Amino acid sequence: MLFQDDDGSIYLYYAKIDLLNMYTGEESIYVRRMLDYSTIDESVEAKMLITPDTKWEFPRSSLIAPRGINEGPWMYKLDGTYYLMYSGAGADTMYYNLGYATSSSPDGTFTKSETNPISQPQSPPDVGIYGPGHHAIWEDGEGKAWVIYHQQRDNGTGWGRFLCMDELEVNGDGELEVTFTRDE
């Protein structure tokens, strides 16, 4: 994800794993400063921002996932706070979820929210929300922020996913909240 800050600085956020250690390693999120939208600033080293460290970020029932996952970064800035949103757990499972970490700077130090994951995998059977994750944020003309993401069709392991969009809200404590719905 490319993010341009208010001062014009551009940052590239990405997930990285050592492919030689795919199933025993961890996928973490890094940042690189950019000179422009297509040129990395080689004078500044890549910086790891977050790495899997809480139970929900470790895959259960996944057929293909690394040991721990933080991936799909998206930077959202609101009132001087940088929200680094990400997905965790196995993308092919109902346990895939969204979390976030905050900082006063686009390149950290980031602190993960104690309310993570903000999407809950064990939804009631009548709601049927499974594995919401890997998202983007879009702001409409009225200033509302929307999370565009995918969900699993059922609680099985696989790639039966569909696209969703729900409103992103920030509560009085600065915590991100999304009321996930199921509309195919």
C-alpha positions as CSV (number, residue, x, y, z in Angstrom):
1,M,0.0,0.0,0.0
2,L,1.3,3.4,-0.9
3,F,0.5,6.2,1.5
4,Q,1.2,9.9,1.0
5,D,1.3,11.9,4.2
6,D,0.2,15.6,4.6
7,D,3.8,16.8,4.1
8,G,4.1,15.0,0.8
9,S,6.3,12.1,2.1
10,I,5.4,8.8,0.5
11,Y,5.6,5.4,2.2
12,L,5.3,1.8,0.9
13,Y,3.7,-0.7,3.4
14,Y,4.0,-4.4,2.6
15,A,4.1,-7.8,4.2
16,K,7.2,-10.0,3.9
17,I,8.1,-13.6,4.7
18,D,11.2,-15.6,4.0
19,L,9.8,-18.0,1.4
20,L,12.4,-20.6,2.4
21,N,10.7,-20.7,5.8
22,M,7.1,-20.3,4.5
23,Y,5.4,-22.7,6.9
24,T,7.6,-22.2,9.9
25,G,8.3,-18.4,9.6
26,E,6.1,-15.4,10.3
27,E,4.7,-12.8,7.9
28,S,5.3,-9.3,9.2
29,I,4.6,-5.8,8.0
30,Y,7.4,-3.4,6.9
31,V,7.6,0.1,5.6
32,R,9.9,1.8,3.1
33,R,10.2,5.5,2.3
34,M,9.7,6.4,-1.3
35,L,11.3,9.1,-3.4
36,D,8.2,9.1,-5.6
37,Y,5.3,6.7,-6.3
38,S,7.6,4.2,-8.1
39,T,11.1,4.7,-6.6
40,I,12.3,3.4,-3.2
41,D,14.5,5.7,-1.1
42,E,17.5,3.4,-0.9
43,S,19.2,5.7,1.7
44,V,16.6,4.5,4.3
45,E,16.5,0.9,5.3
46,A,13.2,-1.1,5.4
47,K,11.7,-1.1,8.9
48,M,9.6,-3.8,10.4
49,L,6.5,-2.3,12.0
50,I,4.5,-5.2,13.4
51,T,4.9,-8.9,13.6
52,P,2.5,-11.7,14.7
53,D,2.4,-11.8,18.5
54,T,-1.1,-12.5,19.6
55,K,-3.1,-15.7,19.5
56,W,-5.6,-14.6,16.9
57,E,-2.8,-13.9,14.3
58,F,-1.7,-17.5,14.2
59,P,-3.6,-19.7,11.6
60,R,-5.9,-22.5,12.6
61,S,-7.1,-24.9,10.0
62,S,-5.2,-23.2,7.2
63,L,-3.9,-25.4,4.4
64,I,-1.2,-22.9,3.2
65,A,-0.4,-20.3,5.8
66,P,2.9,-19.4,7.5
67,R,3.2,-19.9,11.2
68,G,2.0,-16.4,12.1
69,I,0.5,-13.7,9.9
70,N,0.3,-9.9,9.7
71,E,-0.5,-9.0,6.1
72,G,-2.6,-6.8,3.8
73,P,-1.5,-3.4,5.4
74,W,-3.5,-0.3,4.9
75,M,-2.6,3.1,6.4
76,Y,-5.4,5.4,7.5
77,K,-4.6,8.8,9.1
78,L,-7.2,10.6,11.3
79,D,-6.7,13.6,13.5
80,G,-2.9,13.1,13.7
81,T,-3.1,9.4,14.5
82,Y,-1.8,6.8,12.1
83,Y,-3.9,3.6,12.0
84,L,-2.0,0.7,10.4
85,M,-4.7,-1.8,9.6
86,Y,-3.9,-5.4,8.7
87,S,-5.2,-8.9,8.4
88,G,-4.1,-11.9,10.5
89,A,-4.5,-15.7,10.6
90,G,-5.0,-17.8,7.5
91,A,-6.8,-16.1,4.6
92,D,-8.4,-19.4,3.5
93,T,-10.1,-19.8,6.9
94,M,-13.1,-18.4,8.9
95,Y,-10.5,-17.1,11.4
96,Y,-9.0,-14.5,9.1
97,N,-9.6,-11.1,10.7
98,L,-8.8,-7.4,10.7
99,G,-6.7,-5.7,13.4
100,Y,-4.9,-2.4,13.7
101,A,-2.0,-0.6,15.4
102,T,-1.6,3.1,16.1
103,S,1.3,5.5,16.1
104,S,2.0,9.2,16.0
105,S,4.3,8.7,13.0
106,P,3.9,6.9,9.7
107,D,6.9,4.8,10.3
108,G,6.2,3.8,13.9
109,T,6.6,2.8,16.7
110,F,3.1,1.1,16.4
111,T,1.1,-0.3,19.2
112,K,-1.5,-2.9,18.5
113,S,-5.0,-2.3,19.7
114,E,-6.2,-4.3,22.7
115,T,-9.6,-4.6,20.9
116,N,-8.1,-6.7,18.1
117,P,-9.4,-8.3,16.1
118,I,-12.0,-5.8,15.2
119,S,-13.8,-8.4,13.2
120,Q,-14.9,-11.4,15.1
121,P,-14.6,-14.9,13.5
122,Q,-17.1,-16.7,15.7
123,S,-20.3,-15.0,14.6
124,P,-23.7,-16.5,15.4
125,P,-24.8,-19.0,12.8
126,D,-27.8,-16.8,11.8
127,V,-25.4,-14.0,10.9
128,G,-22.7,-16.2,9.2
129,I,-19.8,-13.8,9.0
130,Y,-16.6,-15.8,8.3
131,G,-13.1,-14.6,7.8
132,P,-13.5,-10.9,7.0
133,G,-10.2,-9.5,5.9
134,H,-7.7,-8.0,3.4
135,H,-9.3,-4.6,3.0
136,A,-9.0,-1.1,1.8
137,I,-10.6,2.1,3.0
138,W,-12.6,4.5,0.9
139,E,-14.0,7.9,2.0
140,D,-17.2,9.0,0.3
141,G,-18.2,12.6,-0.6
142,E,-19.9,13.1,2.8
143,G,-16.7,12.2,4.7
144,K,-17.8,8.7,5.8
145,A,-15.1,6.0,5.7
146,W,-15.9,2.6,4.3
147,V,-14.0,-0.7,4.7
148,I,-14.0,-2.7,1.5
149,Y,-13.0,-6.3,2.2
150,H,-13.8,-10.0,1.5
151,Q,-15.5,-12.7,3.5
152,Q,-15.7,-16.4,3.3
153,R,-19.0,-17.9,2.1
154,D,-19.0,-20.5,4.9
155,N,-17.0,-21.7,7.9
156,G,-15.0,-24.2,5.8
157,T,-11.4,-23.9,4.7
158,G,-10.9,-22.7,1.1
159,W,-11.3,-19.7,-1.2
160,G,-15.0,-19.2,-1.5
161,R,-15.0,-15.5,-0.9
162,F,-17.1,-12.5,-1.8
163,L,-16.7,-8.7,-1.6
164,C,-18.3,-6.6,1.1
165,M,-18.4,-2.9,2.2
166,D,-19.3,-1.6,5.7
167,E,-18.8,1.7,7.4
168,L,-15.7,2.3,9.5
169,E,-16.3,4.2,12.7
170,V,-14.0,5.7,15.3
171,N,-15.4,5.8,18.8
172,G,-14.7,8.4,21.4
173,D,-11.5,6.6,22.6
174,G,-10.1,6.7,19.0
175,E,-10.7,2.9,18.6
176,L,-11.8,1.6,15.2
177,E,-15.1,-0.2,14.9
178,V,-16.8,-1.9,12.0
179,T,-20.2,-3.5,12.1
180,F,-19.7,-6.3,9.6
181,T,-22.7,-7.4,7.5
182,R,-23.3,-10.3,5.1
183,D,-24.7,-9.1,1.8
184,E,-23.8,-11.2,-1.2
